[in-house]
Amino acid sequence: MEKRELVIIGAGPAGLTAAIYGRRAGLDVLLLEKGVPGGQINMTEEIENWPGVKHATGSELGVMFREHAEKFNTEFRDCNVEAIEVKDGVKVVRTDKGDVEGEAIIIATGAYFRKLGCKGEDEHIGAGVSYCAVCDGAFFEDLEIAVVGGGNTAVEEAVYLTTFASKVYIIHRRDEFRADRAAVERALSNPKIQPVWNTVLEEIAGEGMVEKLVLKNVKTGEISDLPVSGVFMFVGQAPHDEFCKGLLGCTKGGWIQTNEDMETSIEGIYAAGDIRDKNLRQVVTASADGAIAAMSASSYINEQVHLRSTLFEPDQVNAFFYSSVDQGQVALSNIAEEMKKEKGLNIVLIDGYRNAKMTEKLGIKVMPVLVELRKGSIIRMTEVKGEADLQKLDS
Ligand SMILES: Cc1cc2nc3c(=O)[nH]c(=O)nc-3n(C[C@H](O)[C@H](O)[C@H](O)COP(=O)(O)OP(=O)(O)OC[C@H]3O[C@@H](n4cnc5c(N)ncnc54)[C@H](O)[C@@H]3O)c2cc1C
């Protein structure tokens, strides 16, 4: 089976940034993408919150990201990832173009805003139809707009949009919002917000840009027009997690849980970008996640490769595990290093603090310690109390 060091799934801002960092760290990187590299930003005409680029279309930024990853010879593969399988620590990515084993995997498949599915929606995405208030709110300065939805996101984003818009209609199919009381009170006390109860959006109309919404009252059946310049859909966002459902620790909504190093519940698998459980889903946060995930994966891969070749593959090896944050233990490691050089002592020095996971896996609870391994199995562990214990190795 094909084997690679780092397999990244998804070439959006998170995956492309991870590829740049991974390649610069000298890793063999394979980037799998089923659509157009750049990810969700390809759907927007305006990006003006990516630092250093005052304005670009989403696809322009996507091309820049892709070219940047290509500059460092990232290998791209056009394929759909169907599953990830993990058995005895071996991680395999199954795709419609074959299977790949990855020493480490970064999942960066992003998320999608659920569409409402009404007439005229697809044609006006990026032309007045938006799924992201932080991204697009500023384009509606002093204009009248609408929000569709009744949950927390819809109500809170409607309040945020009043920073720009002269009026924000909230179109909701019921006669009260599902959002928290505090959020509802804040929205209803805002003079720029006007709820439109018991109403659904039937059609978005306009030559090029959005000009009006066709609404239907669900109680009376009455049809009416609402002239607006934009409409924000907040009928839910969901992660692209079809291929890894049930594999990793996730929230109820399917968002992958990570720590701040982007580590998931499975060692060697990382998640970055919108697919993660997080508050702010933006290009800048996705890229930051990608950089962190790649550096975490790089440390993990180096640790695995180094430890495999030094500890587990040789017929017999003595290893000295110490902690690099303990001055006494560092001094002992220096003595061991000198003995190794001057007397040709057969010993491997491992910083157990930096290789904490491996140390834990080996069952090492106290450091400094001398560990004797034969063909990858520990046959003896001896706590080192001072230099004399190291000198015994020489005899
Ligand atoms: C209309 C719109 C406007 C936006 N405007 C802004 C803005 O102005 N500023 C801003 O900062 N953010 C904006 N955002 C949000 C921003 O685009 C996202 O936060 C960002 O793209 C997330 O990056 P990501 O890499 O995590 O995921 P994504 O960009 O979603 O990329 C994930 C990639 O993974 C691929 N993929 C998914 N599943 C698979 C699979 N099974 N196999 C292979 N590949 C797969 C997808 O095809 C996609 O290319 C906007 C979003 C939208 C929808």
The ligand as an SDF file (V2000), in Angstrom:
LIG
                    3D

 53 58  0  0  0  0  0  0  0  0999 V2000
  -20.0230   32.5860    1.2690 C   0  0  0  0  0  0  0  0  0  0  0  0
  -18.8940   32.5830    2.2700 C   0  0  0  0  0  0  0  0  0  0  0  0
  -18.1870   33.7360    2.5100 C   0  0  0  0  0  0  0  0  0  0  0  0
  -17.1370   33.7280    3.4100 C   0  0  0  0  0  0  0  0  0  0  0  0
  -16.4310   34.8890    3.6030 N   0  0  0  0  0  0  0  0  0  0  0  0
  -15.3810   34.8910    4.4430 C   0  0  0  0  0  0  0  0  0  0  0  0
  -14.6190   36.0910    4.6270 C   0  0  0  0  0  0  0  0  0  0  0  0
  -14.9020   37.1270    4.0310 O   0  0  0  0  0  0  0  0  0  0  0  0
  -13.5790   36.0150    5.4850 N   0  0  0  0  0  0  0  0  0  0  0  0
  -13.2450   34.8990    6.1690 C   0  0  0  0  0  0  0  0  0  0  0  0
  -12.2640   34.9070    6.9020 O   0  0  0  0  0  0  0  0  0  0  0  0
  -13.9670   33.7680    6.0360 N   0  0  0  0  0  0  0  0  0  0  0  0
  -15.0220   33.7390    5.1910 C   0  0  0  0  0  0  0  0  0  0  0  0
  -15.7690   32.5950    5.0600 N   0  0  0  0  0  0  0  0  0  0  0  0
  -15.4420   31.4360    5.9090 C   0  0  0  0  0  0  0  0  0  0  0  0
  -14.1940   30.7060    5.3630 C   0  0  0  0  0  0  0  0  0  0  0  0
  -14.3560   30.4450    3.9880 O   0  0  0  0  0  0  0  0  0  0  0  0
  -13.9710   29.4050    6.1230 C   0  0  0  0  0  0  0  0  0  0  0  0
  -13.8690   29.6820    7.5070 O   0  0  0  0  0  0  0  0  0  0  0  0
  -12.6890   28.7100    5.6660 C   0  0  0  0  0  0  0  0  0  0  0  0
  -12.7150   28.4610    4.2830 O   0  0  0  0  0  0  0  0  0  0  0  0
  -12.4920   27.3840    6.4030 C   0  0  0  0  0  0  0  0  0  0  0  0
  -11.3650   26.7580    5.8870 O   0  0  0  0  0  0  0  0  0  0  0  0
  -11.1500   25.1720    6.0190 P   0  0  0  0  0  0  0  0  0  0  0  0
   -9.8580   24.8920    5.3480 O   0  0  0  0  0  0  0  0  0  0  0  0
  -11.3280   24.7530    7.4120 O   0  0  0  0  0  0  0  0  0  0  0  0
  -12.3600   24.4920    5.2400 O   0  0  0  0  0  0  0  0  0  0  0  0
  -12.9440   24.6900    3.7820 P   0  0  0  0  0  0  0  0  0  0  0  0
  -12.6280   26.0130    3.2290 O   0  0  0  0  0  0  0  0  0  0  0  0
  -14.3550   24.2840    3.8950 O   0  0  0  0  0  0  0  0  0  0  0  0
  -12.1430   23.6060    2.9180 O   0  0  0  0  0  0  0  0  0  0  0  0
  -12.3420   22.2390    3.0960 C   0  0  0  0  0  0  0  0  0  0  0  0
  -11.9560   21.4990    1.8130 C   0  0  0  0  0  0  0  0  0  0  0  0
  -12.0670   20.0930    2.0610 O   0  0  0  0  0  0  0  0  0  0  0  0
  -12.6060   19.4720    0.9030 C   0  0  0  0  0  0  0  0  0  0  0  0
  -13.2640   18.2190    1.2960 N   0  0  0  0  0  0  0  0  0  0  0  0
  -14.3680   18.0660    2.0800 C   0  0  0  0  0  0  0  0  0  0  0  0
  -14.6700   16.7670    2.2190 N   0  0  0  0  0  0  0  0  0  0  0  0
  -13.7570   16.0710    1.5070 C   0  0  0  0  0  0  0  0  0  0  0  0
  -13.5360   14.6800    1.2590 C   0  0  0  0  0  0  0  0  0  0  0  0
  -14.3370   13.7390    1.7670 N   0  0  0  0  0  0  0  0  0  0  0  0
  -12.5050   14.3070    0.4560 N   0  0  0  0  0  0  0  0  0  0  0  0
  -11.6730   15.2460   -0.0710 C   0  0  0  0  0  0  0  0  0  0  0  0
  -11.8240   16.5840    0.1370 N   0  0  0  0  0  0  0  0  0  0  0  0
  -12.8450   16.9930    0.9230 C   0  0  0  0  0  0  0  0  0  0  0  0
  -13.6070   20.5010    0.3660 C   0  0  0  0  0  0  0  0  0  0  0  0
  -13.8580   20.2720   -1.0110 O   0  0  0  0  0  0  0  0  0  0  0  0
  -12.8760   21.8140    0.6390 C   0  0  0  0  0  0  0  0  0  0  0  0
  -12.0990   22.2240   -0.4630 O   0  0  0  0  0  0  0  0  0  0  0  0
  -16.8090   32.5460    4.1300 C   0  0  0  0  0  0  0  0  0  0  0  0
  -17.5350   31.3760    3.8920 C   0  0  0  0  0  0  0  0  0  0  0  0
  -18.5540   31.3730    2.9680 C   0  0  0  0  0  0  0  0  0  0  0  0
  -19.3050   30.1070    2.6890 C   0  0  0  0  0  0  0  0  0  0  0  0
  1  2  1  0
  2  3  1  0
  2 52  2  0
  3  4  2  0
  4  5  1  0
  4 50  1  0
  5  6  2  0
  6  7  1  0
  6 13  1  0
  7  8  2  0
  7  9  1  0
  9 10  1  0
 10 11  2  0
 10 12  1  0
 12 13  2  0
 13 14  1  0
 14 15  1  0
 14 50  1  0
 15 16  1  0
 16 17  1  0
 16 18  1  0
 18 19  1  0
 18 20  1  0
 20 21  1  0
 20 22  1  0
 22 23  1  0
 23 24  1  0
 24 25  2  0
 24 26  1  0
 24 27  1  0
 27 28  1  0
 28 29  2  0
 28 30  1  0
 28 31  1  0
 31 32  1  0
 32 33  1  0
 33 34  1  0
 33 48  1  0
 34 35  1  0
 35 36  1  0
 35 46  1  0
 36 37  1  0
 36 45  1  0
 37 38  2  0
 38 39  1  0
 39 40  1  0
 39 45  2  0
 40 41  1  0
 40 42  2  0
 42 43  1  0
 43 44  2  0
 44 45  1  0
 46 47  1  0
 46 48  1  0
 48 49  1  0
 50 51  2  0
 51 52  1  0
 52 53  1  0
M  END
$$$$
